[in-house]
Amino acid sequence: MNQLFKFIFLFFSLFILIFAIPSFADSTFIFGTRPLGMGGAYTAIAENYYAQYWNPAGLALNKGGFDFQLPFGAGAMFTGNLLESVNNIGNLATKFSAIDTLQKTGASAPDISQLSAVVTAMKNLKDIGSNSSGFITTAGGGMGIRIGKISVSANNYMYVGVKPYTEFNELWLGSATISGSSANRLFSHALSDTYEGIKIDTSNVNFTSLTNTALSEEKAALVTQLNDWLKQDLVKAGVEIPAGLTSDQIANVLLNVADTNGVTEADIQKSINTIVENKELISTLINASSSGSNPFANNQSNITLKGINITELSVGYGRQVYKDMYVGGNVKLMTGTVGYYRQLVFDKKVEMKDTLSDFTKFSKQSSQVGIDVGFIMDKRETPLKGKFGIMAKNINKPVFDIPEEAVKYNEQKITLNPEIRAGAAFYPAKFWSISSDIDLTDNVTLIPGYISKTFSIGTEINMINKSWINIPLRAGLIKNISYQNNEYSYTLGLGLNLAHFVIDISGQMGAQSVNIDQGASLPKTISGQFSLSLNF
């Protein structure tokens, strides 16, 4: 017995030492309605068909019986205010186009709202370019049959990561010469290689009724900023200002052109305030710019979608190895389709249907074999009244090819490195269980920089527990222990087992919220699952 314990300890210790490195893993998706309701604390419980996915050693505890499962679910996780920032940029696409035209032709002067749009864009770029900012969406479903200690299933999982990459070191608005294909630039229309630069048009220096009355206070504030720093910074950014032009006259130009372009007084007022409030940001960007090397119109900031859809056919088996100790394994034939798409954030307002269409257009399919192993110690019939389990998924590191579009941007193939998870369950009564799970690996998601390493606790109470009817109530808590902040979510689940026919529902909601647009927010994490099954 001591030798067996030593072997098991050494076996899993080697897995942890070899594989506990940053790697893509699927811990952001909790597969199964019952496991989700319990917060994903299911490695030690591992009962019925779900044991094949969570810990195949649990299949060995079935003395017979049969169950057939049809689970379905989907979820989303925000790792930053990505959508709000992208929407803010996309909503200003017309003004970016006008700035591009001005910089390319030098035909007229800018208006205050166009300069404000540039500042707003760079501010949002700073937000979405922060480390680990992104969005993950997941979905899964399948069909499985368990007969005794053997389980056969066909499952499908989808993971898509949305990650922003920002170019945040140039704000050059003057004349420039650039090279390269216009298809890779900020705007999709043809661009000349030569930019004339933005110029202040002296034909608009006279007063108007707009600048005299309604916005007199705002104009005064703008003149103050021009005198203090803005005029000098515009010159540093390459804007051509005729000699002898006063700050008062420059303010007139910016306001009069805005009036001519149909900008409302409210938007003009907001634009001035935006510039005043972002003095430090503007100065930082302009000081980082180098003359003519990279005009603002050539900014390559983008949103990258990278995802994989995995269809797997798998067979799982568990067996007893010594008294109350059980082992199991799962072999999977996995077909993975990797999709990739890169959207320039300034190009247009991001439309989800168009983006998904382009995302699926650039894809590549490949097949691999995946292997899972698990171990369970069952002490429910002892004073401990518990179970202990450990599970290692994808121990052979399946690798999936990526499309040429991703290769072009030096992306790496998707590797499903092992995800090792341990759990314990306590049974205070026959109708009640309390369980906990913890990831033993740092799992890199499809959002570079965002690590998923979760600790979860869950419980299940059978409120009605009779032979012909059973109604379990489930609850759980999930915490990402890779971060110091309060990144956690709650789960709830409910089941109805009526004469062996079972309906289960469960949901997950993050404790924190993220902004998705002005005035609108969603929980940082949200998911739901539904399943139908027959259990005997």
Phi, psi and omega per residue, in radians:
M1 nan -0.746 3.122
N2 -1.085 -0.681 3.110
Q3 -1.108 -0.670 3.130
L4 -1.145 -0.758 3.092
F5 -1.045 -0.769 -3.137
K6 -1.087 -0.706 -3.134
F7 -1.121 -0.809 -3.130
I8 -1.105 -0.760 3.138
F9 -1.085 -0.794 -3.132
L10 -1.135 -0.707 -3.112
F11 -1.009 -0.897 -3.095
F12 -1.372 -0.483 3.054
S13 -1.110 -0.691 3.095
L14 -1.108 -0.701 3.095
F15 -1.043 -0.786 -3.094
I16 -1.146 -0.744 -3.112
L17 -1.180 -0.663 -3.086
I18 -1.375 -0.692 -2.936
F19 -1.885 -0.083 -3.114
A20 -1.385 1.092 3.127
I21 -2.240 2.774 3.108
P22 -0.975 2.244 -3.085
S23 -2.824 2.691 3.076
F24 -1.233 2.270 3.084
A25 -2.524 2.952 -2.991
D26 -1.823 0.510 -3.079
S27 -1.219 -0.187 3.086
T28 -1.330 -0.209 3.141
F29 -2.005 2.133 3.108
I30 -1.716 1.882 -3.061
F31 -1.493 2.216 3.070
G32 1.958 2.301 -3.086
T33 -1.148 -0.816 3.126
R34 -1.143 -0.827 3.086
P35 -1.031 -0.700 3.129
L36 -1.098 -0.751 3.130
G37 -1.022 -0.477 -3.135
M38 -1.724 0.341 3.070
G39 1.294 0.260 -3.095
G40 1.398 0.180 3.113
A41 -1.543 1.319 -2.961
Y42 -2.299 0.008 -3.072
T43 -1.128 -0.654 3.135
A44 -1.477 -0.564 -3.140
I45 -1.230 -1.005 2.966
A46 0.690 1.150 -3.128
E47 -1.931 2.727 3.046
N48 0.966 -2.631 -3.050
Y49 -1.048 -0.627 -3.095
Y50 -1.124 -0.297 3.105
A51 -1.059 -0.566 -3.126
Q52 -1.047 -0.651 -3.128
Y53 -1.466 -0.733 -2.982
W54 -1.552 -0.615 3.111
N55 -3.021 1.714 -3.045
P56 -1.101 -0.250 3.051
A57 -1.080 -0.469 3.132
G58 -1.136 -0.365 3.102
L59 -1.124 -0.492 -3.116
A60 -1.206 -0.345 -3.116
L61 -1.406 -0.155 3.092
N62 -1.390 2.147 3.130
K63 -1.516 0.006 -3.133
G64 2.815 -2.621 3.050
G65 1.463 3.131 -3.026
F66 -2.695 2.452 2.950
D67 -2.578 2.589 -3.120
F68 -2.225 2.201 -3.010
Q69 -2.182 2.490 3.014
L70 -2.265 1.515 -3.131
P71 -1.685 2.548 3.092
F72 -2.504 2.545 3.119
G73 -2.972 2.887 3.118
A74 -2.712 2.764 -3.139
G75 -2.809 2.977 3.130
A76 -2.565 2.559 3.123
M77 -2.407 2.206 3.063
F78 -1.708 2.335 3.084
T79 -1.993 0.391 3.120
G80 2.898 3.013 -3.141
N81 -1.435 0.932 -3.049
L82 -1.112 -0.895 -3.027
L83 -1.143 -0.698 3.133
E84 -1.089 -0.768 -3.109
S85 -1.169 -0.724 3.125
V86 -1.156 -0.717 3.097
N87 -1.080 -0.724 3.123
N88 -1.041 -0.715 3.107
I89 -1.214 -0.816 -3.116
G90 -1.079 -0.613 -3.136
N91 -1.151 -0.289 -3.115
L92 -1.830 0.287 -3.046
A93 -1.000 -0.654 -3.133
T94 -1.099 -0.710 3.135
K95 -1.201 -0.625 3.075
F96 -1.093 -0.708 3.126
S97 -1.084 -0.695 3.125
A98 -1.145 -0.719 3.096
I99 -1.087 -0.736 3.107
D100 -1.026 -0.794 3.136
T101 -1.096 -0.754 3.125
L102 -1.080 -0.770 -3.103
Q103 -1.219 -0.566 -3.105
K104 -1.308 -0.730 -3.014
T105 -1.782 -0.484 -3.077
G106 1.100 0.452 -2.994
A107 -1.392 -0.471 -3.088
S108 -2.626 3.079 -3.107
A109 -1.541 2.737 3.071
P110 -1.386 2.848 2.989
D111 -1.877 2.897 -3.022
I112 -1.097 -0.563 -3.119
S113 -1.248 -0.543 3.110
Q114 -1.217 -0.736 3.070
L115 -1.115 -0.665 3.100
S116 -1.120 -0.641 3.129
A117 -1.098 -0.683 3.094
V118 -1.087 -0.778 3.133
V119 -1.111 -0.777 3.120
T120 -1.052 -0.729 3.138
A121 -1.076 -0.812 -3.110
M122 -1.174 -0.597 3.073
K123 -1.105 -0.764 3.118
N124 -1.214 -0.593 3.067
L125 -1.062 -0.692 3.122
K126 -1.094 -0.683 -3.132
D127 -1.197 -0.846 -3.055
I128 -1.338 -0.307 3.124
G129 -1.511 0.015 -3.131
S130 -1.145 2.689 -3.089
N131 -1.017 2.323 3.069
S132 1.273 0.125 3.090
S133 -1.263 2.304 3.138
G134 3.021 -2.857 -3.067
F135 -2.616 2.322 3.120
I136 -2.119 2.275 3.031
T137 -2.115 2.461 -3.082
T138 -2.334 2.687 3.063
A139 -2.720 2.636 3.137
G140 -2.834 2.762 3.106
G141 -3.036 3.007 3.128
G142 3.029 -2.860 -3.140
M143 -2.585 2.318 -3.119
G144 -2.487 2.588 3.091
I145 -2.251 2.232 3.032
R146 -2.014 2.264 3.044
I147 -2.196 1.866 -3.099
G148 1.103 -2.135 -3.066
K149 -1.650 0.128 -3.116
I150 -2.048 2.416 3.105
S151 -2.322 2.371 3.102
V152 -2.170 2.343 -3.080
S153 -2.564 2.749 2.990
A154 -2.227 1.943 -3.057
N155 -2.166 2.743 3.098
N156 -2.360 2.273 3.116
Y157 -2.239 2.506 3.083
M158 -2.257 2.322 3.062
Y159 -2.267 2.213 3.094
V160 -2.260 2.197 3.077
G161 -1.868 2.312 3.106
V162 -1.968 1.965 -3.016
K163 -2.208 2.245 3.074
P164 -1.490 2.458 3.005
Y165 -2.157 2.112 -2.987
T166 -2.033 2.479 2.999
E167 -1.787 1.969 -2.901
F168 -2.306 0.708 -3.102
N169 -2.354 0.257 -3.131
E170 -2.431 2.367 3.005
L171 -2.476 0.937 -3.093
W172 -1.558 2.111 -3.088
L173 -1.992 0.101 -3.091
G174 -1.619 -2.865 3.133
S175 -1.206 2.583 -3.082
A176 -2.828 2.797 3.013
T177 -2.228 2.190 -3.122
I178 -2.194 2.846 3.110
S179 -2.320 2.924 -3.133
G180 1.980 2.909 -3.097
S181 -1.202 2.338 3.141
S182 -1.150 -0.341 -3.131
A183 -1.176 -0.364 -3.116
N184 -1.708 0.111 -3.089
R185 -1.636 -3.061 -3.050
L186 -1.049 -0.748 -3.060
F187 -1.963 2.531 -3.022
S188 -1.358 -0.305 3.112
H189 -1.343 2.899 -3.092
A190 -1.156 2.370 3.138
L191 -2.058 2.444 3.037
S192 -1.323 2.797 3.133
D193 -1.393 -0.258 -3.076
T194 -1.938 2.264 3.091
Y195 -1.948 2.206 -3.118
E196 -1.278 -0.474 -3.140
G197 1.691 2.697 -3.136
I198 -1.437 2.380 -3.093
K199 -2.261 2.582 3.028
I200 -1.461 2.114 -3.061
D201 -1.508 2.031 -3.079
T202 -1.262 -0.154 3.141
S203 -1.285 -0.134 -3.102
N204 -2.013 0.469 -3.078
V205 -1.491 -0.179 -3.112
N206 -1.338 2.727 3.112
F207 -1.207 2.685 2.975
T208 -2.278 2.948 3.114
S209 -1.088 -0.543 -3.136
L210 -1.110 -0.872 -3.086
T211 -1.342 -0.316 -3.134
N212 -1.387 -0.615 -2.959
T213 -2.010 -1.329 -2.943
A214 -1.024 -0.615 -3.053
L215 -2.055 0.566 -3.093
S216 -1.096 -0.716 3.139
E217 -1.164 -0.743 -3.140
E218 -1.140 -0.695 3.115
K219 -1.104 -0.721 3.123
A220 -1.060 -0.702 3.114
A221 -1.148 -0.688 3.119
L222 -1.142 -0.732 3.109
V223 -1.070 -0.722 3.108
T224 -1.039 -0.766 3.138
Q225 -1.165 -0.680 3.103
L226 -1.080 -0.762 3.115
N227 -1.137 -0.669 -3.032
D228 -1.325 -0.897 -3.027
W229 -2.670 -0.497 -2.941
L230 -1.169 -0.692 -3.141
K231 -1.070 -0.786 3.137
Q232 -1.119 -0.679 -3.133
D233 -1.221 -0.624 3.076
L234 -1.086 -0.699 3.100
V235 -1.119 -0.764 3.109
K236 -1.054 -0.579 -3.141
A237 -1.371 -0.036 3.083
G238 1.722 0.026 3.115
V239 -1.227 2.263 -3.107
E240 -1.510 2.036 3.136
I241 -2.008 2.055 -3.121
P242 -0.977 2.501 -3.132
A243 -1.065 2.452 3.088
G244 1.515 -0.099 -3.139
L245 -1.308 2.214 -3.095
T246 -1.454 2.894 3.090
S247 -1.091 -0.636 3.112
D248 -1.092 -0.719 -3.140
Q249 -1.232 -0.677 3.088
I250 -1.075 -0.736 3.097
A251 -1.052 -0.721 3.098
N252 -1.031 -0.759 -3.134
V253 -1.056 -0.867 -3.090
L254 -1.083 -0.658 -3.118
L255 -1.398 -0.715 -3.117
N256 -1.147 -0.720 3.114
V257 -1.137 -0.662 3.081
A258 -1.079 -0.741 3.105
D259 -1.070 -0.787 3.125
T260 -1.086 -0.617 -3.135
N261 -1.382 0.001 3.084
G262 1.474 0.305 3.105
V263 -1.280 2.313 -3.095
T264 -1.250 2.780 3.116
E265 -1.059 -0.653 3.137
A266 -1.123 -0.712 3.135
D267 -1.230 -0.608 3.077
I268 -1.108 -0.785 3.121
Q269 -1.060 -0.778 3.132
K270 -1.104 -0.676 -3.125
S271 -1.117 -0.752 3.121
I272 -1.101 -0.768 3.135
N273 -1.081 -0.676 3.128
T274 -1.067 -0.768 -3.140
I275 -1.153 -0.742 -3.141
V276 -1.093 -0.730 -3.074
E277 -1.278 -0.302 -3.056
N278 -2.027 0.579 3.138
K279 -0.965 -0.841 -3.085
E280 -1.098 -0.743 -3.139
L281 -1.105 -0.811 -3.121
I282 -1.060 -0.821 -3.115
S283 -1.103 -0.684 3.124
T284 -1.095 -0.781 -3.116
L285 -1.156 -0.761 -3.096
I286 -1.173 -0.669 3.121
N287 -1.176 -0.401 3.114
A288 -1.504 -0.197 -3.108
S289 -1.367 2.580 3.046
S290 -2.105 2.359 -2.949
S291 -0.911 2.017 2.976
G292 1.306 -0.002 -3.044
S293 -1.359 -0.549 -3.075
N294 -2.746 1.605 -3.136
P295 -1.100 2.671 -3.136
F296 -0.939 -0.633 -3.091
A297 -1.153 -0.212 -3.137
N298 -1.799 0.252 -3.108
N299 -1.047 2.278 -3.044
Q300 -1.783 0.303 3.097
S301 -1.005 2.422 -3.033
N302 -2.610 2.863 2.981
I303 -1.929 2.145 -3.102
T304 -1.888 2.246 3.039
L305 -1.815 2.189 3.092
K306 -2.403 2.191 -3.076
G307 -2.652 2.931 3.118
I308 -2.438 2.392 3.042
N309 -1.950 2.075 -3.065
I310 -1.984 2.170 2.989
T311 -1.904 2.193 -3.087
E312 -2.268 2.393 2.976
L313 -1.859 2.140 -2.993
S314 -2.384 2.699 3.079
V315 -2.264 2.216 3.127
G316 -2.102 2.623 -3.125
Y317 -2.621 2.473 3.078
G318 -2.288 2.653 3.127
R319 -2.619 2.746 3.098
Q320 -1.420 2.386 3.129
V321 -1.988 -0.429 3.098
Y322 -2.943 2.020 3.106
K323 0.753 -1.789 -3.069
D324 -1.765 0.434 3.137
M325 -2.037 2.387 -3.019
Y326 -2.390 2.545 3.060
V327 -2.246 2.788 3.126
G328 -2.761 2.845 3.122
G329 -2.509 2.810 -3.111
N330 -2.444 2.200 3.110
V331 -1.964 2.270 -3.023
K332 -2.205 2.290 2.928
L333 -1.635 1.957 -2.968
M334 -1.966 2.217 3.021
T335 -1.954 2.042 -3.076
G336 -1.967 2.288 3.045
T337 -1.943 2.003 -3.105
V338 -1.707 2.244 3.095
G339 -1.979 2.684 -3.092
Y340 -2.654 2.420 3.065
Y341 -2.732 2.443 3.124
R342 -2.122 2.127 -3.105
Q343 -1.985 2.098 3.062
L344 -1.177 2.195 -2.974
V345 -1.246 -0.431 -3.137
F346 -1.486 -0.228 -2.948
D347 -1.131 -0.752 -3.099
K348 -2.945 2.965 3.036
K349 -1.179 2.257 -3.062
V350 -1.227 2.098 3.074
E351 -1.828 2.173 -3.015
M352 -1.048 -0.746 -3.083
K353 -1.140 -0.664 3.111
D354 -1.202 -0.718 -3.127
T355 -1.118 -0.775 3.131
L356 -1.134 -0.620 3.099
S357 -1.106 -0.792 3.113
D358 -1.189 -0.606 -3.130
F359 -1.089 -0.800 -3.135
T360 -1.274 -0.368 3.140
K361 -1.198 -0.623 3.130
F362 -1.745 1.599 -3.087
S363 -2.545 2.803 3.100
K364 -2.575 2.465 -3.072
Q365 -1.965 2.459 3.059
S366 -2.641 2.853 -3.078
S367 -2.176 2.545 3.129
Q368 -2.549 2.920 3.027
V369 -1.859 2.390 3.081
G370 -2.079 2.526 -3.114
I371 -2.256 2.272 3.064
D372 -2.055 2.563 3.043
V373 -2.371 2.654 -3.129
G374 -2.629 2.846 -3.140
F375 -2.475 2.438 3.094
I376 -2.377 2.406 2.962
M377 -1.991 2.118 -3.058
D378 -1.810 1.911 -3.138
K379 -2.037 0.480 -3.105
R380 -1.173 -0.470 -3.123
E381 -1.594 0.198 3.099
T382 -1.985 3.024 3.084
P383 -1.018 -0.365 3.097
L384 -1.166 -0.524 3.125
K385 0.865 0.772 -3.091
G386 -2.563 3.095 3.062
K387 -2.335 2.621 3.128
F388 -2.322 2.372 -3.083
G389 -2.517 2.732 3.034
I390 -2.503 2.483 -3.012
M391 -2.406 2.379 3.050
A392 -2.150 2.040 -3.125
K393 -1.715 2.538 3.043
N394 0.920 0.920 -3.065
I395 -1.191 -0.296 -3.136
N396 -1.681 0.140 3.065
K397 0.949 1.186 3.069
P398 -1.045 2.411 -3.112
V399 -2.122 2.301 -3.107
F400 -2.042 2.403 -3.122
D401 -1.198 2.752 3.128
I402 -2.066 2.700 -3.120
P403 -1.215 2.848 -3.121
E404 -1.047 -0.566 3.125
E405 -1.052 -0.629 3.105
A406 -1.334 -0.650 3.100
V407 -1.056 -0.654 -3.130
K408 -1.010 -0.547 -3.133
Y409 -1.771 0.350 3.056
N410 1.079 0.540 3.047
E411 -1.291 2.702 3.139
Q412 -1.698 2.719 3.049
K413 -1.057 2.702 3.138
I414 -1.533 2.082 3.123
T415 -1.941 2.206 3.056
L416 -1.591 1.514 3.128
N417 -1.277 2.739 -3.081
P418 -0.975 2.431 3.042
E419 -2.014 2.010 -3.070
I420 -1.871 2.290 -3.008
R421 -2.431 2.417 3.125
A422 -2.138 2.666 -3.121
G423 -2.674 2.823 3.075
A424 -2.445 2.569 3.121
A425 -2.348 2.461 3.133
F426 -2.160 2.397 -3.073
Y427 -2.076 1.556 3.134
P428 -1.105 -0.501 3.127
A429 -2.643 2.935 -3.103
K430 -1.110 -0.466 -3.085
F431 -1.721 0.124 -2.973
W432 -2.467 2.326 3.053
S433 -2.339 2.557 3.044
I434 -2.225 2.261 -3.045
S435 -2.400 2.823 3.075
S436 -2.568 2.630 3.111
D437 -2.365 2.706 3.029
I438 -2.577 2.389 3.015
D439 -1.306 2.333 3.069
L440 -1.716 -0.004 3.100
T441 -2.119 2.603 2.954
D442 -1.464 2.017 -3.028
N443 -1.836 1.958 3.087
V444 -1.342 2.276 -3.137
T445 -1.574 -2.997 3.081
L446 -1.333 0.008 3.010
I447 -1.797 1.802 3.132
P448 -0.934 2.277 -3.136
G449 1.678 -0.254 3.130
Y450 -1.781 2.037 -3.110
I451 -1.777 2.369 3.070
S452 -1.950 2.022 3.053
K453 -2.512 1.808 -2.925
T454 -1.876 2.603 2.915
F455 -2.076 2.339 -3.097
S456 -2.438 2.617 3.020
I457 -2.281 2.616 -3.128
G458 -2.709 2.881 3.118
T459 -2.551 2.693 3.071
E460 -2.417 2.207 3.117
I461 -2.141 2.147 3.087
N462 -1.481 1.724 -3.070
M463 -1.154 -0.639 2.998
I464 -2.181 2.142 -2.999
N465 -2.333 1.294 3.136
K466 -2.036 2.958 -3.061
S467 -1.137 -0.530 -3.059
W468 -1.857 -0.199 3.090
I469 -2.557 2.398 3.130
N470 -2.502 2.270 3.124
I471 -2.209 1.704 3.122
P472 -1.564 2.459 3.032
L473 -1.977 2.301 -3.045
R474 -2.206 2.637 3.089
A475 -2.663 2.684 -3.124
G476 -2.775 2.920 3.096
L477 -2.374 2.323 -3.129
I478 -2.136 2.307 3.140
K479 -2.256 2.243 3.027
N480 -1.469 1.841 -3.018
I481 -1.447 0.049 3.076
S482 -1.339 -0.218 -3.067
Y483 -2.167 2.595 -3.124
Q484 -1.382 -0.373 -3.106
N485 -1.320 3.025 -3.087
N486 -1.469 1.182 -3.136
E487 -1.620 1.539 -3.122
Y488 -2.472 2.900 -3.137
S489 -2.532 2.796 3.140
Y490 -1.893 2.640 3.066
T491 -2.304 2.636 3.064
L492 -2.453 2.600 3.107
G493 -2.640 2.703 -3.133
L494 -2.517 2.430 3.130
G495 -2.260 2.779 3.053
L496 -2.422 1.958 3.111
N497 -1.894 1.836 -3.082
L498 -2.073 1.836 3.119
A499 0.949 0.806 3.076
H500 1.382 -0.118 3.041
F501 -1.639 2.187 -2.960
V502 -2.133 2.321 2.990
I503 -2.090 2.248 3.135
D504 -2.235 2.461 2.994
I505 -2.345 2.620 3.101
S506 -2.736 2.789 -3.137
G507 -2.615 2.796 3.138
Q508 -2.341 2.419 3.124
M509 -2.474 2.291 3.132
G510 -1.260 2.626 3.115
A511 -1.340 -0.390 3.135
Q512 -1.811 2.766 3.113
S513 -2.055 2.740 3.059
V514 -2.264 2.585 3.095
N515 -1.402 2.372 3.101
I516 -1.970 -0.321 3.070
D517 -2.885 3.060 -3.103
Q518 -1.061 2.048 3.091
G519 1.434 -0.061 -3.116
A520 -2.042 2.528 3.141
S521 -2.544 2.821 3.089
L522 -2.398 2.758 3.005
P523 -1.031 2.553 -3.110
K524 -1.064 -0.596 3.088
T525 -2.267 2.364 3.093
I526 -2.626 2.359 3.106
S527 -2.754 2.836 3.110
G528 -2.672 2.649 3.124
Q529 -2.505 2.727 -3.113
F530 -2.528 2.466 3.126
S531 -2.590 2.643 3.017
L532 -2.105 2.455 -3.130
S533 -2.724 2.813 2.994
L534 -2.103 2.171 -3.115
N535 -2.147 2.289 3.089
F536 -2.314 nan nan
